[in-house]
Amino acid sequence: MEEITRFINEATDWNKDIEPRNESKVIELGNLEIKVLFESDKEIYLQSEKGTKMMKPEHEFFELLK
């Protein structure tokens, strides 16, 4: 849980349009629900009621989503 939080906190705030992704997953951190949009080597988008963030595809992050 702490590692996922670290990845999310280090991600870049994103206020532009989101490119479509083939995969999505919802994770819950406390009372916050985060929708993760991803596709192989493309940027990852993290959406929640607090806004959207974008991060580079990190192998370690994908391992934590399993």
C-alpha positions in Angstrom: 0.0 0.0 0.0 2.8 2.4 0.9 4.6 1.7 -2.4 1.5 2.4 -4.5 1.0 5.6 -2.6 4.6 6.7 -3.3 4.1 6.1 -7.1 0.9 8.1 -7.1 2.4 11.0 -5.1 5.4 11.1 -7.5 3.2 11.1 -10.6 2.7 14.4 -12.6 -0.5 16.3 -12.2 -2.3 16.1 -15.6 -4.8 18.7 -16.8 -4.8 17.8 -20.5 -6.9 15.3 -22.4 -6.4 11.6 -21.6 -5.5 9.3 -24.4 -7.6 6.1 -24.4 -6.1 2.9 -22.9 -7.0 -0.7 -23.4 -6.7 -1.7 -19.8 -8.1 -0.3 -16.5 -8.2 -1.3 -12.9 -9.7 0.4 -9.8 -7.7 0.5 -6.6 -8.8 1.7 -3.2 -6.5 3.6 -0.9 -8.4 4.3 2.3 -11.6 6.2 1.3 -10.1 7.1 -2.1 -11.0 5.1 -5.2 -8.4 5.5 -8.0 -9.0 4.3 -11.6 -5.8 3.3 -13.3 -5.7 3.4 -17.1 -2.8 1.7 -18.8 -1.5 -0.1 -21.9 1.9 -1.8 -22.3 4.6 0.8 -22.8 2.3 3.9 -22.8 1.9 6.5 -20.0 -0.3 5.5 -17.1 -3.2 7.7 -16.0 -4.5 7.8 -12.5 -8.0 9.3 -12.0 -9.8 10.0 -8.7 -12.1 12.6 -7.3 -9.0 14.7 -6.5 -8.0 14.9 -10.2 -5.8 13.1 -12.7 -2.1 12.2 -12.7 0.1 10.8 -15.3 3.2 8.6 -14.9 5.6 6.7 -17.0 5.0 2.9 -17.2 7.0 1.5 -14.3 7.4 -2.3 -14.1 7.4 -2.1 -10.3 4.0 -0.3 -10.3 2.5 -3.0 -12.6 3.7 -5.7 -10.2 2.0 -3.9 -7.3 -1.3 -3.9 -9.2 -1.4 -7.7 -9.4 
